[in-house]
């Protein structure tokens, strides 16, 4: 595979040498195009030695080969790392004032941007708009990592680790086949994952056992199917997947706000997060301590909003999203089996599919293997799927893709 690796002018450029090695050791032919500023951080000799190819950033080198056109035309994949605020702006504006941006304007290959900049730059409205424009055109713009930046600063803006960029790049290029291989190409899928936490006081909360593994598996399956994935993460025990548009929340109310907002402009909504049904009526501003008289504290709970029902109601008004998938964790009781509870919930919620989990102390939560039953509002026979959460996610995403295809 022929890869164009564009290197922006940021201190994180040195980490891109490791990314280059990951590409070359996988047998890919890599042409590195550093910007003029990037060469102040890492010299041409390094890129040439690691890639085995000559390196230039001028449109006036090898003019007879028309490289600013040829490189983009022949590339199977273009990766920009670090993607500085300036590079994102020039790419979004369609500028072509050097070899790298000229190649970007020509290529029809998948393009992956790995941003790195100070937090204020990443969060500036101009950068937010530029990222949105690039994503709208089909480019993959990764979320920057959170951590120590240049100097004493810390926050979102670190270059993702080379392994994460490599993984996202391979996922992007693996979807260049026909629509049968990428049934969600051009679609936007919003996925909620993890478990919400409802604070009791500054140190305690009501939570659940959700690890977020199933949500991550769903996101990866949707990415593999060609979708642009918006990922709303509550508390998770695993890292969020690379290549998604990430929103981080804590409480059910925060999850509700993010979900209903993103659902307005999405094709499919998959609500895999474990949302607390109740929250404390009031939150103590100080730690609740044991009382000397031995009395136990009384905690009054109130209902949280039913986000799935609200999403279905909102769809009636906006005709978006086309497909809504809910999740239900059931234990069964004296009144009904988990399946019976699930069927009642499917009818009550009004979603298109309900993924039913049978849960218990050693079932589903935090495990790598699972078994679910997919209930279909159209009346199709319940489908039971077991295996790894990756296997289950692939089946769910395939059902979503089929439903979207029927919806047109």
VMD Tcl script that draws the C-alpha trace (Angstrom):
set ca {
  {0.00 0.00 0.00}
  {1.25 3.49 -0.88}
  {0.96 5.90 2.02}
  {1.57 9.63 2.11}
  {2.60 10.64 5.62}
  {2.31 14.38 6.14}
  {4.15 15.82 9.13}
  {3.03 19.12 10.64}
  {5.21 21.63 12.44}
  {4.73 20.69 16.09}
  {6.92 19.36 18.86}
  {5.08 16.03 18.58}
  {6.69 15.48 15.15}
  {9.36 13.36 16.79}
  {6.71 10.77 17.75}
  {5.75 10.37 14.10}
  {9.04 8.58 13.47}
  {7.57 5.64 15.44}
  {4.38 5.81 13.35}
  {6.47 5.73 10.18}
  {8.26 2.63 11.40}
  {4.91 0.93 12.11}
  {3.89 1.56 8.50}
  {7.16 0.44 6.93}
  {7.50 -2.65 9.09}
  {4.04 -3.67 7.87}
  {5.41 -3.60 4.32}
  {3.90 -0.31 3.14}
  {5.63 2.16 0.80}
  {5.64 5.49 2.63}
  {6.40 8.92 1.22}
  {6.94 11.50 3.95}
  {6.01 15.11 3.26}
  {7.04 17.35 6.15}
  {5.99 20.97 6.18}
  {8.74 23.55 6.26}
  {8.03 24.11 9.96}
  {8.16 20.35 10.65}
  {11.72 20.22 9.37}
  {12.75 22.49 12.22}
  {11.76 19.70 14.61}
  {12.86 16.58 12.71}
  {15.29 16.74 9.81}
  {14.94 15.36 6.30}
  {17.65 12.76 6.88}
  {15.56 11.03 9.55}
  {12.51 10.72 7.31}
  {14.56 9.48 4.36}
  {16.41 6.91 6.47}
  {13.22 5.50 8.01}
  {11.09 5.56 4.84}
  {13.70 4.62 2.26}
  {12.28 7.31 -0.02}
  {13.47 10.83 -0.90}
  {11.81 13.62 1.07}
  {10.75 17.07 -0.09}
  {8.10 19.64 0.70}
  {8.49 21.81 -2.40}
  {6.28 21.72 -5.47}
  {9.33 22.77 -7.48}
  {11.30 19.57 -6.82}
  {10.98 16.89 -9.54}
  {8.72 19.18 -11.54}
  {8.77 16.78 -14.47}
  {6.92 14.24 -12.31}
  {4.25 16.78 -11.24}
  {4.58 15.37 -7.70}
  {1.97 17.61 -6.09}
  {-0.59 15.82 -8.29}
  {0.96 12.38 -8.67}
  {1.54 11.71 -4.96}
  {-2.08 12.40 -4.09}
  {-3.45 10.50 -7.06}
  {-1.39 7.37 -6.39}
  {-1.84 7.28 -2.60}
  {-3.93 4.54 -1.04}
  {-3.94 6.40 2.27}
  {-2.94 9.86 3.53}
  {-2.10 10.39 7.20}
  {-1.34 13.80 8.72}
  {0.47 13.74 12.07}
  {0.78 15.95 13.91}
  {-2.09 17.86 12.38}
  {-1.53 21.35 13.74}
  {-4.24 23.98 13.96}
  {-2.67 25.69 10.94}
  {-2.66 22.50 8.87}
  {-6.29 21.75 9.75}
  {-7.25 25.29 8.75}
  {-5.42 25.12 5.43}
  {-6.88 21.70 4.64}
  {-10.40 22.85 5.52}
  {-10.00 25.93 3.32}
  {-8.76 23.84 0.38}
  {-5.44 25.64 0.18}
  {-2.63 24.13 -1.90}
  {0.39 26.29 -1.18}
  {2.91 23.50 -0.60}
  {3.44 19.86 -1.56}
  {1.43 18.47 1.36}
  {-1.72 20.58 0.99}
  {-1.56 20.17 -2.80}
  {-1.50 16.40 -2.36}
  {-4.43 16.62 0.06}
  {-6.49 18.52 -2.48}
  {-5.81 15.96 -5.21}
  {-6.18 12.69 -3.32}
  {-9.34 10.62 -3.28}
  {-7.84 8.15 -0.81}
  {-8.91 7.97 2.85}
  {-7.40 10.84 4.86}
  {-6.66 10.60 8.59}
  {-5.73 13.65 10.66}
  {-4.09 13.15 14.08}
  {-4.31 16.56 15.79}
  {-1.77 17.93 18.25}
  {-1.84 21.45 19.65}
  {-2.45 23.36 22.85}
  {-5.87 22.93 24.43}
  {-6.95 26.50 23.70}
  {-6.17 26.02 20.01}
  {-8.06 22.71 19.84}
  {-11.12 24.21 21.55}
  {-11.10 27.49 19.61}
  {-14.29 27.93 17.54}
  {-12.23 28.24 14.34}
  {-10.56 24.87 14.89}
  {-13.87 23.29 15.92}
  {-15.41 24.53 12.67}
  {-12.45 23.33 10.60}
  {-12.60 19.86 12.15}
  {-16.34 19.68 11.53}
  {-15.84 20.67 7.88}
  {-13.16 18.04 7.32}
  {-15.26 15.33 8.95}
  {-18.27 16.37 6.90}
  {-16.20 15.78 3.77}
  {-15.32 12.28 4.88}
  {-11.92 12.75 6.50}
  {-11.15 11.01 9.78}
  {-10.08 13.52 12.43}
  {-8.99 11.75 15.59}
  {-9.61 13.18 19.03}
  {-6.34 14.34 20.58}
  {-5.14 12.59 23.70}
  {-5.44 14.26 27.10}
  {-2.32 14.87 29.16}
  {0.87 16.89 29.53}
  {1.53 19.35 26.69}
  {4.51 21.56 26.00}
  {5.74 23.28 29.14}
  {3.53 23.07 32.21}
  {0.24 22.94 30.30}
  {-2.00 19.89 30.47}
  {-5.29 18.99 28.79}
  {-6.70 17.71 25.49}
  {-4.20 18.34 22.71}
  {-1.55 15.62 22.92}
  {-0.82 13.66 19.78}
  {-2.47 10.21 20.05}
  {0.04 7.41 20.50}
  {1.53 6.08 17.24}
  {-0.17 2.71 17.77}
  {-3.60 4.40 18.04}
  {-2.98 6.44 14.88}
  {-1.82 3.32 13.04}
  {-4.94 1.43 14.13}
  {-7.25 4.24 13.01}
  {-5.44 4.54 9.69}
  {-5.75 0.83 8.96}
  {-9.46 0.96 9.77}
  {-9.91 3.92 7.44}
  {-8.20 2.26 4.52}
  {-9.83 -1.13 5.07}
  {-13.13 0.43 4.09}
  {-12.16 1.45 0.54}
  {-13.98 -1.50 -1.07}
  {-17.51 -1.60 -2.44}
  {-20.67 -0.83 -0.51}
  {-21.21 -4.47 0.38}
  {-18.03 -4.25 2.45}
  {-18.92 -0.81 3.81}
  {-22.69 -0.87 4.34}
  {-22.56 2.25 6.54}
  {-20.42 4.37 4.22}
  {-21.59 7.96 4.37}
  {-23.71 7.30 7.46}
  {-23.40 8.85 10.90}
  {-23.86 6.51 13.86}
  {-24.10 7.77 17.45}
  {-23.27 5.28 20.20}
  {-23.59 5.68 23.96}
  {-21.42 3.52 26.20}
  {-20.27 2.97 29.77}
  {-22.14 3.58 33.01}
  {-23.46 6.84 34.37}
  {-22.55 8.02 37.87}
  {-24.93 10.00 40.08}
  {-23.14 11.92 42.87}
  {-24.23 11.56 46.49}
  {-21.58 13.87 47.91}
  {-18.13 15.04 46.76}
  {-16.64 11.53 47.08}
  {-19.50 9.04 46.62}
  {-21.83 8.20 43.78}
  {-24.48 5.73 42.63}
  {-23.16 3.73 39.70}
  {-23.31 0.38 37.97}
  {-21.01 -2.36 36.74}
  {-20.88 -1.39 33.06}
  {-17.35 -1.54 31.64}
  {-18.03 0.08 28.26}
  {-16.59 -2.92 26.37}
  {-19.74 -3.57 24.36}
  {-19.98 0.08 23.35}
  {-16.37 0.09 22.17}
  {-16.98 -3.09 20.18}
  {-20.03 -1.47 18.56}
  {-18.03 1.63 17.67}
  {-15.28 -0.45 16.07}
  {-17.84 -2.47 14.11}
  {-19.52 0.71 12.85}
  {-16.15 2.19 11.86}
  {-15.28 -1.00 10.01}
  {-18.61 -0.69 8.18}
  {-17.62 2.78 6.97}
  {-19.63 4.96 9.35}
  {-18.59 8.17 10.98}
  {-19.03 7.37 14.66}
  {-20.01 9.77 17.42}
  {-19.19 8.14 20.74}
  {-20.74 9.39 23.99}
  {-18.76 7.88 26.85}
  {-19.90 7.71 30.44}
  {-17.57 6.03 32.96}
  {-15.66 3.23 31.21}
  {-13.06 0.71 32.32}
  {-11.54 0.57 28.82}
  {-10.19 3.36 26.60}
  {-12.54 4.85 24.00}
  {-11.90 3.63 20.45}
  {-9.66 5.52 18.06}
  {-11.26 7.30 15.14}
  {-14.50 8.44 16.79}
  {-15.93 11.86 17.62}
  {-15.74 11.64 21.40}
  {-18.05 13.25 23.97}
  {-17.43 12.49 27.66}
  {-20.28 12.63 30.21}
  {-20.81 11.55 33.81}
  {-24.45 11.73 34.85}
  {-27.67 10.57 33.21}
  {-28.69 14.19 32.66}
  {-25.43 14.96 30.88}
  {-25.89 11.83 28.76}
  {-29.44 12.90 27.92}
  {-28.35 16.36 26.79}
  {-25.54 15.03 24.58}
  {-27.63 12.21 23.11}
  {-30.65 14.31 22.16}
  {-28.43 16.96 20.61}
  {-26.39 14.55 18.47}
  {-29.46 12.48 17.56}
  {-30.77 15.44 15.58}
  {-28.15 14.91 12.88}
  {-27.44 11.19 12.98}
  {-28.63 8.23 10.91}
  {-28.60 5.62 13.67}
  {-28.56 5.84 17.46}
  {-27.29 2.85 19.46}
  {-27.84 3.34 23.18}
  {-25.53 0.82 24.82}
  {-24.79 2.91 27.93}
  {-26.03 1.66 31.29}
  {-28.04 4.64 32.51}
  {-28.98 5.01 36.15}
  {-32.75 4.83 36.59}
  {-32.57 6.95 39.75}
  {-30.44 9.72 41.24}
  {-30.30 11.25 44.71}
  {-32.90 13.94 45.26}
  {-30.15 16.20 46.61}
  {-26.36 16.14 46.56}
  {-24.49 16.99 49.73}
  {-21.81 19.64 49.27}
  {-19.77 17.99 52.01}
  {-18.91 14.36 52.68}
  {-21.73 12.50 54.47}
  {-20.20 11.20 57.70}
  {-21.21 8.47 60.11}
  {-23.41 9.88 62.87}
  {-22.36 9.53 66.49}
  {-25.89 8.43 67.44}
  {-25.63 5.41 65.11}
  {-28.51 6.51 62.90}
  {-28.27 5.62 59.22}
  {-28.58 8.37 56.62}
  {-31.74 8.38 54.51}
  {-31.18 8.91 50.80}
  {-34.25 9.89 48.77}
  {-34.09 8.88 45.11}
  {-35.87 10.46 42.16}
  {-36.32 9.13 38.65}
  {-33.89 10.01 35.91}
  {-35.30 10.90 32.50}
  {-35.92 8.01 30.08}
  {-33.48 9.01 27.35}
  {-34.51 6.24 24.96}
  {-38.17 7.25 25.08}
  {-37.26 10.91 24.60}
  {-35.07 10.05 21.60}
  {-37.97 8.16 20.02}
  {-40.33 11.08 20.70}
  {-37.82 13.54 19.25}
  {-37.52 11.40 16.11}
  {-41.25 11.79 15.53}
  {-40.73 15.54 15.30}
  {-37.42 15.60 13.38}
  {-37.48 12.34 11.36}
  {-33.99 11.66 12.70}
  {-32.41 9.28 13.45}
  {-33.81 6.68 11.07}
  {-32.89 3.75 13.33}
  {-32.81 3.61 17.13}
  {-31.40 0.68 19.08}
  {-32.01 0.34 22.81}
  {-30.36 -1.98 25.32}
  {-32.03 -3.64 28.28}
  {-30.37 -5.50 31.15}
  {-32.81 -7.96 32.70}
  {-32.57 -10.56 35.47}
  {-36.09 -11.96 35.30}
  {-38.32 -12.31 38.35}
  {-41.39 -14.12 39.67}
  {-43.62 -12.25 37.24}
  {-41.83 -12.83 33.94}
  {-38.75 -14.13 32.16}
  {-36.05 -11.75 30.86}
  {-37.45 -12.23 27.33}
  {-40.98 -11.34 28.40}
  {-39.71 -8.23 30.18}
  {-37.74 -7.32 27.08}
  {-40.67 -7.65 24.72}
  {-42.79 -5.43 26.96}
  {-39.99 -2.88 27.11}
  {-39.58 -2.87 23.32}
  {-43.25 -2.03 22.89}
  {-43.16 0.56 25.65}
  {-40.02 2.32 24.46}
  {-40.90 2.46 20.75}
  {-37.38 1.85 19.42}
  {-36.63 -0.25 16.32}
  {-34.48 -2.86 18.05}
  {-33.94 -3.79 21.67}
  {-30.81 -5.72 22.60}
  {-31.65 -7.82 25.63}
  {-28.90 -8.77 28.08}
  {-29.45 -11.32 30.83}
  {-27.39 -9.94 33.70}
  {-26.12 -11.13 37.05}
  {-23.06 -10.92 39.24}
  {-20.90 -12.85 36.77}
  {-22.87 -12.18 33.60}
  {-22.25 -9.56 30.88}
  {-20.79 -6.66 32.88}
  {-17.03 -6.49 32.43}
  {-16.84 -9.84 30.63}
  {-15.33 -10.37 27.18}
  {-17.97 -12.92 26.15}
  {-21.70 -12.30 26.14}
  {-25.06 -13.51 24.92}
  {-27.81 -11.19 23.79}
  {-31.22 -11.49 22.21}
  {-32.08 -8.93 19.54}
  {-35.77 -7.99 19.53}
  {-37.22 -6.38 16.39}
  {-40.16 -3.97 16.52}
  {-41.31 -5.24 13.10}
  {-42.20 -8.56 14.71}
  {-39.31 -10.70 13.43}
  {-38.36 -13.69 15.56}
  {-35.96 -12.78 18.41}
  {-32.37 -13.52 17.40}
  {-30.02 -14.85 20.08}
  {-26.33 -14.15 19.47}
  {-23.47 -15.38 21.64}
  {-19.71 -15.08 21.49}
  {-17.25 -12.27 22.04}
  {-18.59 -8.74 22.35}
  {-16.88 -8.05 19.02}
  {-18.90 -10.85 17.40}
  {-22.12 -9.59 18.92}
  {-21.38 -6.01 17.86}
  {-20.90 -7.10 14.25}
  {-24.37 -8.69 14.20}
  {-26.02 -5.62 15.76}
  {-24.31 -3.25 13.32}
  {-25.32 -5.47 10.40}
  {-28.96 -5.28 11.56}
  {-28.67 -1.48 11.77}
  {-27.18 -1.28 8.27}
  {-30.01 -3.40 6.85}
  {-32.60 -1.23 8.55}
  {-31.01 1.93 7.18}
  {-30.94 0.40 3.70}
  {-34.69 -0.30 3.96}
  {-35.31 3.24 5.18}
  {-33.52 4.60 2.11}
}
mol new
graphics top color blue
foreach p $ca { graphics top sphere $p radius 0.5 }
foreach p [lrange $ca 0 end-1] q [lrange $ca 1 end] { graphics top cylinder $p $q radius 0.2 }
display resetview
